[in-house]
Amino acid sequence: MAPRRKAEDLKLKSIWDERLVQEVMDNEKHRTRMWLWLINNPDKDVCDIPFEKWRVKTASYSAIRRDFVKYTTKVVEKNESIRGDTTKFLLELQDGHRIETVVMIHVSHATVCVSSQIGCQMGCRFCATGTMGIIGNLTSGEILEQLVHANTVTRIRNVVFMGMGEPLNNYDNVKLAVESMVDCNRFGLSARHVTVSTVGVLKSMQRMSEEMPYVNLAFSLHAPNQEVRLKIVPAASAHHLDKLMVAVDTHITANRKSYMDRKAIRRNGVKPSDDEVDAAIKRSAGLRPNKITGVMIEYILIKDVNDRPEHAEELGRLLSSRRDHIILNLIPYNPTDVAEEFYPPTEESVDEFNRICISAPHYIYTRVRQEKGQDIAGACGQLALVNPGKASAAASSKDIEDVAGDSAKSSRQGRTAGSARTQRSIAIGSTSNSGATVEGIIRSGAMNLPRSTLLCYANVLIPVVVAAVGLMKQL
């Protein structure tokens, strides 16, 4: 294990670190103008900022130019997946430690998965990052620099704190970074597009519901009961599942109230009363979770550990009372270099698990995660500074959900496992058999569009064409 991080080794100051910038520039207007200028001029550096035009105090901007840099991190390696929809950055920090950041391109938007710590102390048995142990926290500037690097690939709409580390164990720096991301005078992301994940740090979950109710919470559940959870999530021994689910309920209430407040202020300019918010929430009950859903339950499916029908039934009972307020995200396990002998679930078991959750009497709204970046060790649970050329051999196998765009959505009315397998097999067959054609189109320059855009369009259209050809043959 690498030595733990020391504050005295951090000599460089990041221009994105709000606490450090405040020490030399007390004018908030000048600070936000400076950050916005850097965001809108990605090719410029700190020394190029036109402080003189803004009538900034000489002492302030002299200290900024002397002591601060745009990047305290540097890109050591940049790997792109075969499909071109995922890019993984290996970033080196100023003290020599390294972290990973993943950019995922979908049809309608792009998401960056940022790290919050170097390593992780939670020790989840299925996660490669957990094998590293904890080395140290990232500063808010180092977290934001990951977003800045990601914007060089494509414009980022969504940010998920699902990279290396447990975000709520680095709460203060994560909060500062989130506030910058959603500030309309800085990065200007929608709060609905920022998600903070946790395996279950109870006090920080409660604090997040009070101080950041506007962002989404992703709770890494991974088991339907405390007994199974203890086998794969050692940190579960700190807090019983019942207490964590109460914390989830608290965030559901806080998040929905925050959403209603902002919506009313935008429309009427007046903050609604608690009674009006409660009435609006009751009117929305029974609707499919959408804009007013700020909680995602993450569940990694591991073969013969937590993917059996009885696990699905128990999970359905646990979540059914919350079904109007949550989305269940089913994530097929990605092969990682961990000591435990874990294996991905079969396609049939994923279908059956999903069918049980979405059907009577549970009616849970679910998504089956579309895995991106498995071939470059950039998929869920694979971030551990792994050279993609030495990733697990199983990483070259087909993803269970290999379709373009966002995670596949299942209707609340349910669908048969057979039809699900049919749709999935069409998508897998079409994309895997047509990859050379797509690359050929891109290389030939026949279409004057960015590579990522072409791949996204191709991954959407090709399955449709193949399905149509299949129907014509039957006729």
C-alpha positions as CSV (number, residue, x, y, z in Angstrom):
1,M,0.0,0.0,0.0
2,A,1.2,3.5,-0.9
3,P,2.0,5.9,2.0
4,R,-0.9,8.1,3.2
5,R,-1.2,11.6,1.9
6,K,0.4,14.5,3.7
7,A,-0.8,18.1,3.6
8,E,2.7,19.5,3.5
9,D,3.3,17.7,0.2
10,L,0.6,19.8,-1.5
11,K,2.6,22.9,-2.6
12,L,0.6,23.9,-5.6
13,K,-2.7,25.7,-5.2
14,S,-5.6,24.9,-7.5
15,I,-7.5,27.9,-8.9
16,W,-10.7,25.8,-8.5
17,D,-10.2,25.5,-4.7
18,E,-12.7,28.0,-3.3
19,R,-11.3,28.0,0.2
20,L,-7.8,28.9,-0.9
21,V,-8.9,31.5,-3.4
22,Q,-11.0,33.3,-0.8
23,E,-7.9,33.8,1.3
24,V,-6.4,36.2,-1.3
25,M,-9.5,37.4,-3.1
26,D,-12.4,38.5,-0.9
27,N,-14.6,39.9,-3.6
28,E,-17.1,37.2,-4.5
29,K,-18.0,38.9,-7.8
30,H,-14.4,38.9,-9.0
31,R,-14.0,35.2,-8.0
32,T,-17.0,34.0,-9.9
33,R,-16.1,36.1,-12.9
34,M,-12.6,34.6,-12.9
35,W,-13.9,31.0,-12.7
36,L,-16.5,31.6,-15.4
37,W,-13.9,33.2,-17.7
38,L,-11.6,30.1,-17.3
39,I,-14.6,27.8,-18.0
40,N,-15.6,29.7,-21.1
41,N,-11.9,29.9,-22.3
42,P,-10.6,26.4,-21.8
43,D,-7.5,27.1,-23.8
44,K,-6.4,29.9,-21.5
45,D,-4.4,29.8,-18.3
46,V,-4.4,31.7,-15.0
47,C,-1.8,34.2,-16.3
48,D,-4.2,35.1,-19.2
49,I,-7.1,36.2,-17.0
50,P,-7.8,39.9,-17.7
51,F,-7.9,41.1,-14.0
52,E,-6.8,44.6,-15.0
53,K,-10.0,45.1,-17.1
54,W,-12.1,44.1,-14.1
55,R,-10.4,46.5,-11.7
56,V,-9.3,43.8,-9.3
57,K,-7.0,44.8,-6.5
58,T,-3.4,44.5,-7.6
59,A,-2.5,42.5,-4.4
60,S,-5.3,40.0,-5.1
61,Y,-4.5,39.2,-8.7
62,S,-0.8,39.3,-8.1
63,A,-1.3,36.5,-5.5
64,I,-3.5,34.6,-7.9
65,R,-1.0,34.7,-10.7
66,R,1.9,33.9,-8.4
67,D,0.5,31.1,-6.2
68,F,-2.3,29.4,-8.2
69,V,-2.4,27.1,-11.2
70,K,-5.2,25.9,-13.4
71,Y,-4.2,22.3,-13.0
72,T,-2.5,20.6,-10.0
73,T,-3.2,17.3,-11.8
74,K,-1.8,16.1,-15.1
75,V,-3.1,13.5,-17.5
76,V,-0.7,10.6,-17.5
77,E,-2.8,8.3,-19.6
78,K,-6.0,8.5,-21.6
79,N,-7.7,5.4,-22.9
80,E,-10.7,5.2,-25.2
81,S,-13.0,2.1,-25.4
82,I,-13.4,0.2,-28.6
83,R,-16.9,1.6,-29.1
84,G,-15.6,5.1,-28.6
85,D,-18.3,5.9,-26.0
86,T,-16.0,5.8,-22.9
87,T,-12.8,7.6,-22.1
88,K,-10.7,6.9,-18.9
89,F,-8.2,9.4,-17.6
90,L,-5.4,8.4,-15.4
91,L,-4.5,11.5,-13.5
92,E,-1.4,12.1,-11.4
93,L,-1.7,14.5,-8.4
94,Q,1.0,16.9,-7.4
95,D,2.2,14.5,-4.6
96,G,2.6,11.6,-7.1
97,H,-0.5,9.7,-6.2
98,R,-2.9,8.7,-9.0
99,I,-6.6,8.6,-9.5
100,E,-9.0,7.7,-12.3
101,T,-11.8,9.6,-14.0
102,V,-14.2,8.1,-16.6
103,V,-16.2,10.0,-19.2
104,M,-19.3,8.2,-20.7
105,I,-20.9,9.4,-23.9
106,H,-24.6,8.7,-24.4
107,V,-26.9,9.6,-27.2
108,S,-28.3,12.7,-25.6
109,H,-25.7,13.7,-23.1
110,A,-22.3,12.9,-21.5
111,T,-21.6,11.9,-17.9
112,V,-18.3,12.1,-15.9
113,C,-17.7,9.7,-13.1
114,V,-15.3,11.4,-10.6
115,S,-13.2,10.2,-7.8
116,S,-13.4,11.7,-4.3
117,Q,-10.5,9.9,-2.6
118,I,-7.3,8.0,-3.3
119,G,-8.3,4.5,-2.6
120,C,-11.2,3.6,-0.3
121,Q,-11.5,2.3,3.3
122,M,-14.9,0.7,2.9
123,G,-13.5,-2.5,1.6
124,C,-16.4,-3.8,-0.5
125,R,-15.4,-7.3,-1.5
126,F,-16.5,-7.0,-5.1
127,C,-14.8,-3.6,-5.8
128,A,-11.3,-3.2,-7.1
129,T,-10.9,0.2,-5.5
130,G,-11.5,-1.4,-2.1
131,T,-8.4,-3.5,-2.5
132,M,-6.2,-0.3,-2.4
133,G,-7.1,0.8,1.1
134,I,-7.4,4.5,1.9
135,I,-4.5,6.8,1.0
136,G,-6.1,10.2,1.4
137,N,-8.9,12.7,0.5
138,L,-9.0,14.8,-2.7
139,T,-9.3,18.5,-2.3
140,S,-12.3,20.3,-3.8
141,G,-10.0,21.7,-6.4
142,E,-8.8,18.2,-7.4
143,I,-12.4,17.0,-7.7
144,L,-13.3,20.0,-9.9
145,E,-10.2,19.5,-12.1
146,Q,-11.6,16.1,-13.1
147,L,-14.7,17.9,-14.5
148,V,-12.4,20.4,-16.3
149,H,-10.4,17.5,-17.9
150,A,-13.7,15.8,-18.8
151,N,-15.0,18.9,-20.6
152,T,-12.0,18.6,-23.0
153,V,-13.5,15.3,-24.3
154,T,-17.1,16.6,-24.7
155,R,-19.5,18.9,-22.9
156,I,-20.5,17.3,-19.6
157,R,-24.1,17.3,-18.5
158,N,-24.1,14.8,-15.6
159,V,-21.7,14.3,-12.8
160,V,-21.7,11.1,-10.6
161,F,-19.5,10.7,-7.6
162,M,-19.0,7.0,-8.2
163,G,-15.3,6.8,-8.9
164,M,-12.6,5.9,-6.4
165,G,-13.4,6.5,-2.8
166,E,-16.4,6.9,-0.5
167,P,-17.7,10.5,-1.2
168,L,-19.3,10.9,2.2
169,N,-16.0,10.1,4.0
170,N,-14.7,13.3,2.3
171,Y,-17.9,15.3,2.9
172,D,-16.6,18.9,3.2
173,N,-14.5,18.8,0.0
174,V,-17.3,17.0,-1.9
175,K,-19.8,19.6,-0.8
176,L,-17.6,22.5,-1.9
177,A,-17.2,20.8,-5.3
178,V,-20.9,20.1,-5.7
179,E,-21.7,23.8,-4.8
180,S,-19.3,24.9,-7.6
181,M,-20.8,22.5,-10.1
182,V,-24.4,23.7,-9.6
183,D,-23.5,27.4,-9.3
184,C,-25.0,29.1,-12.4
185,N,-22.1,31.6,-12.3
186,R,-19.5,28.7,-12.5
187,F,-20.1,25.3,-14.1
188,G,-23.9,25.8,-14.2
189,L,-24.9,22.1,-14.0
190,S,-28.5,21.3,-13.0
191,A,-28.7,19.9,-9.4
192,R,-30.8,17.1,-10.9
193,H,-27.8,16.0,-12.9
194,V,-25.4,15.6,-9.9
195,T,-25.4,12.4,-8.0
196,V,-23.5,11.5,-4.8
197,S,-23.1,7.8,-4.1
198,T,-22.5,6.2,-0.7
199,V,-22.3,2.7,0.7
200,G,-23.9,4.0,3.9
201,V,-22.1,6.6,6.1
202,L,-25.1,7.4,8.3
203,K,-24.1,10.8,9.9
204,S,-23.0,12.2,6.5
205,M,-26.2,11.0,4.8
206,Q,-28.2,12.9,7.4
207,R,-26.0,15.9,6.9
208,M,-26.3,15.7,3.2
209,S,-30.1,15.7,3.4
210,E,-29.9,19.0,5.5
211,E,-27.2,20.8,3.5
212,M,-27.5,19.4,0.0
213,P,-31.1,18.2,-0.4
214,Y,-31.1,19.4,-4.0
215,V,-28.6,16.7,-5.3
216,N,-29.4,13.1,-6.0
217,L,-28.4,10.4,-3.5
218,A,-27.3,7.0,-4.8
219,F,-27.4,4.4,-2.0
220,S,-25.2,1.3,-2.7
221,L,-27.5,-1.3,-1.2
222,H,-26.3,-4.5,-3.0
223,A,-28.3,-6.8,-0.8
224,P,-31.9,-7.3,0.3
225,N,-31.1,-7.8,4.0
226,Q,-28.4,-7.2,6.6
227,E,-27.0,-10.8,6.6
228,V,-26.2,-10.9,2.9
229,R,-25.0,-7.3,2.9
230,L,-22.4,-8.1,5.6
231,K,-20.9,-10.8,3.4
232,I,-20.0,-8.4,0.5
233,V,-20.0,-4.9,2.3
234,P,-17.9,-5.1,5.5
235,A,-18.7,-1.5,6.3
236,A,-22.3,-2.6,6.8
237,S,-21.4,-3.7,10.3
238,A,-21.2,0.0,11.4
239,H,-24.9,0.7,10.7
240,H,-27.8,-1.7,10.4
241,L,-29.7,-1.6,7.2
242,D,-32.9,-0.4,8.9
243,K,-31.2,2.8,10.1
244,L,-29.7,3.4,6.6
245,M,-33.1,3.0,5.0
246,V,-34.5,5.7,7.4
247,A,-31.7,8.0,6.2
248,V,-32.8,7.2,2.6
249,D,-36.4,8.1,3.5
250,T,-35.2,11.4,5.0
251,H,-33.4,12.3,1.8
252,I,-36.4,11.4,-0.3
253,T,-38.5,13.9,1.7
254,A,-35.8,16.6,1.7
255,N,-35.1,16.2,-2.0
256,R,-38.7,16.4,-3.1
257,K,-39.3,19.4,-0.9
258,S,-36.2,21.1,-2.3
259,Y,-37.5,20.4,-5.9
260,M,-40.9,21.7,-5.2
261,D,-39.5,24.9,-3.6
262,R,-37.3,25.6,-6.5
263,K,-40.1,24.9,-9.0
264,A,-42.5,27.2,-7.2
265,I,-39.9,30.0,-6.9
266,R,-39.2,29.8,-10.6
267,R,-42.9,30.1,-11.5
268,N,-44.3,32.4,-8.9
269,G,-41.2,33.9,-7.2
270,V,-42.6,32.8,-3.8
271,K,-41.5,29.8,-1.7
272,P,-44.5,27.5,-1.0
273,S,-45.6,26.5,2.5
274,D,-44.9,23.0,3.9
275,D,-48.6,22.1,3.5
276,E,-48.6,23.1,-0.2
277,V,-45.4,21.0,-0.7
278,D,-47.0,18.0,1.1
279,A,-50.2,18.3,-1.1
280,A,-48.1,18.4,-4.3
281,I,-46.1,15.3,-3.2
282,K,-49.3,13.4,-2.5
283,R,-50.7,14.4,-6.0
284,S,-47.5,13.0,-7.6
285,A,-47.8,9.6,-5.7
286,G,-48.2,6.7,-8.1
287,L,-46.6,8.5,-11.0
288,R,-43.5,7.0,-12.6
289,P,-40.4,8.5,-10.8
290,N,-38.9,11.2,-13.0
291,K,-37.9,14.8,-12.2
292,I,-39.0,14.6,-8.6
293,T,-37.0,11.5,-7.8
294,G,-33.7,12.2,-6.2
295,V,-32.8,8.7,-4.8
296,M,-31.3,5.8,-6.7
297,I,-30.8,2.4,-5.1
298,E,-27.8,0.7,-6.6
299,Y,-27.7,-3.1,-6.6
300,I,-24.8,-5.1,-8.0
301,L,-25.9,-8.5,-9.2
302,I,-23.3,-11.2,-8.3
303,K,-23.9,-14.8,-9.4
304,D,-25.2,-17.0,-6.6
305,V,-24.6,-14.3,-4.0
306,N,-27.5,-11.9,-4.3
307,D,-29.1,-12.6,-7.7
308,R,-31.5,-15.4,-6.9
309,P,-35.3,-15.0,-7.2
310,E,-35.7,-15.1,-3.4
311,H,-33.4,-12.1,-3.2
312,A,-35.5,-10.3,-5.7
313,E,-38.7,-11.0,-3.7
314,E,-37.1,-9.7,-0.5
315,L,-35.7,-6.7,-2.2
316,G,-39.1,-5.9,-3.7
317,R,-40.7,-6.1,-0.2
318,L,-38.0,-3.7,1.2
319,L,-38.5,-1.1,-1.6
320,S,-42.2,-1.4,-2.5
321,S,-43.3,1.1,0.1
322,R,-40.8,3.6,-1.4
323,R,-41.5,2.8,-5.1
324,D,-43.0,6.2,-5.9
325,H,-39.8,7.9,-4.9
326,I,-36.9,5.7,-6.0
327,I,-35.3,4.2,-9.0
328,L,-33.7,0.7,-8.6
329,N,-30.5,0.5,-10.7
330,L,-29.5,-3.2,-11.3
331,I,-25.8,-3.5,-12.2
332,P,-24.4,-6.8,-13.5
333,Y,-21.1,-7.5,-11.7
334,N,-18.0,-6.5,-13.7
335,P,-15.0,-8.9,-13.4
336,T,-12.3,-7.3,-11.1
337,D,-9.0,-8.2,-9.6
338,V,-10.3,-9.0,-6.1
339,A,-9.5,-11.9,-3.8
340,E,-13.1,-13.2,-3.8
341,E,-14.3,-15.6,-6.4
342,F,-17.2,-13.5,-7.8
343,Y,-18.8,-14.0,-11.2
344,P,-21.2,-12.0,-13.4
345,P,-24.8,-13.1,-13.3
346,T,-26.3,-14.9,-16.3
347,E,-28.5,-13.0,-18.7
348,E,-31.5,-15.1,-17.6
349,S,-31.0,-14.4,-14.0
350,V,-30.8,-10.6,-14.6
351,D,-34.1,-10.9,-16.6
352,E,-35.8,-12.9,-13.9
353,F,-34.5,-10.6,-11.1
354,N,-35.7,-7.6,-13.0
355,R,-39.1,-9.2,-13.8
356,I,-39.8,-9.9,-10.2
357,C,-39.0,-6.4,-9.1
358,I,-41.2,-4.7,-11.7
359,S,-44.1,-7.1,-11.4
360,A,-46.9,-7.4,-8.9
361,P,-47.0,-6.9,-6.0
362,H,-43.8,-4.8,-6.0
363,Y,-44.0,-2.6,-9.1
364,I,-40.5,-1.2,-8.6
365,Y,-39.3,1.1,-11.3
366,T,-35.9,-0.3,-12.4
367,R,-33.1,0.2,-14.8
368,V,-30.5,-2.3,-15.9
369,R,-27.2,-0.6,-16.1
370,Q,-25.7,-0.3,-19.5
371,E,-22.0,-1.0,-18.9
372,K,-19.5,1.2,-20.6
373,G,-15.7,1.0,-20.6
374,Q,-15.3,-2.6,-19.4
375,D,-12.6,-3.2,-22.0
376,I,-10.5,-0.3,-20.5
377,A,-11.2,-1.3,-16.9
378,G,-13.4,1.8,-16.6
379,A,-16.7,0.1,-15.7
380,C,-18.4,0.1,-12.4
381,G,-16.2,-1.3,-9.6
382,Q,-13.1,-1.6,-11.9
383,L,-11.3,1.6,-10.9
384,A,-8.0,0.6,-9.2
385,L,-5.3,2.1,-11.4
386,V,-5.4,-0.9,-13.6
387,N,-3.5,-0.9,-17.0
388,P,-6.3,-1.7,-19.5
389,G,-4.0,-4.1,-21.3
390,K,-3.8,-6.2,-18.2
391,A,-7.4,-6.1,-17.2
392,S,-9.3,-9.3,-16.6
393,A,-9.8,-11.6,-19.6
394,A,-13.5,-11.6,-18.9
395,A,-13.5,-7.8,-19.6
396,S,-13.6,-8.5,-23.4
397,S,-16.9,-10.4,-23.1
398,K,-20.1,-8.8,-24.2
399,D,-21.9,-6.6,-21.8
400,I,-25.3,-7.8,-20.6
401,E,-26.8,-4.5,-21.7
402,D,-25.0,-3.5,-24.9
403,V,-27.4,-0.9,-26.3
404,A,-26.8,2.8,-26.9
405,G,-28.1,5.7,-24.8
406,D,-29.1,5.7,-21.2
407,S,-29.7,2.6,-19.0
408,A,-32.5,0.4,-20.4
409,K,-35.8,1.2,-18.7
410,S,-38.4,-1.3,-17.8
411,S,-42.0,-0.3,-17.6
412,R,-43.9,-0.4,-14.4
413,Q,-46.5,-2.6,-16.0
414,G,-43.9,-5.2,-16.4
415,R,-42.7,-7.2,-19.4
416,T,-41.9,-10.9,-20.0
417,A,-38.4,-12.1,-19.6
418,G,-38.6,-13.7,-23.1
419,S,-39.3,-10.4,-24.8
420,A,-36.5,-8.8,-22.8
421,R,-34.0,-11.4,-23.9
422,T,-35.2,-11.1,-27.6
423,Q,-34.7,-7.3,-27.6
424,R,-31.3,-7.6,-25.8
425,S,-30.0,-10.3,-28.2
426,I,-30.9,-8.2,-31.2
427,A,-29.0,-5.3,-29.8
428,I,-26.0,-7.3,-28.9
429,G,-25.8,-9.1,-32.2
430,S,-26.2,-6.0,-34.3
431,T,-23.6,-3.9,-32.5
432,S,-21.0,-6.6,-32.3
433,N,-21.4,-7.6,-36.0
434,S,-21.4,-4.0,-37.4
435,G,-18.5,-2.4,-35.5
436,A,-16.1,-2.6,-38.5
437,T,-18.6,-0.9,-40.7
438,V,-19.1,2.0,-38.3
439,E,-15.3,2.4,-37.9
440,G,-15.0,2.3,-41.7
441,I,-17.5,5.1,-42.1
442,I,-15.7,7.2,-39.6
443,R,-12.3,6.6,-41.1
444,S,-13.5,7.3,-44.6
445,G,-14.7,10.8,-43.6
446,A,-18.0,10.2,-45.4
447,M,-19.8,12.1,-42.6
448,N,-18.3,15.4,-41.3
449,L,-19.3,14.7,-37.7
450,P,-17.3,14.0,-34.5
451,R,-16.4,10.4,-33.9
452,S,-18.3,10.2,-30.6
453,T,-21.5,11.5,-32.3
454,L,-21.2,9.1,-35.2
455,L,-20.8,6.1,-32.8
456,C,-23.8,7.2,-30.8
457,Y,-26.0,7.5,-33.9
458,A,-24.7,4.2,-35.3
459,N,-25.3,2.3,-32.1
460,V,-28.9,3.6,-32.2
461,L,-29.7,3.0,-35.8
462,I,-28.0,-0.3,-36.5
463,P,-30.2,-2.4,-34.1
464,V,-33.3,-0.9,-35.8
465,V,-32.1,-1.7,-39.3
466,V,-31.1,-5.3,-38.3
467,A,-34.4,-5.9,-36.6
468,A,-36.2,-4.6,-39.7
469,V,-34.2,-6.8,-42.0
470,G,-35.0,-9.8,-39.8
471,L,-38.8,-9.1,-40.0
472,M,-38.5,-8.7,-43.8
473,K,-36.8,-12.1,-44.1
474,Q,-39.7,-13.7,-42.1
475,L,-42.2,-12.2,-44.5
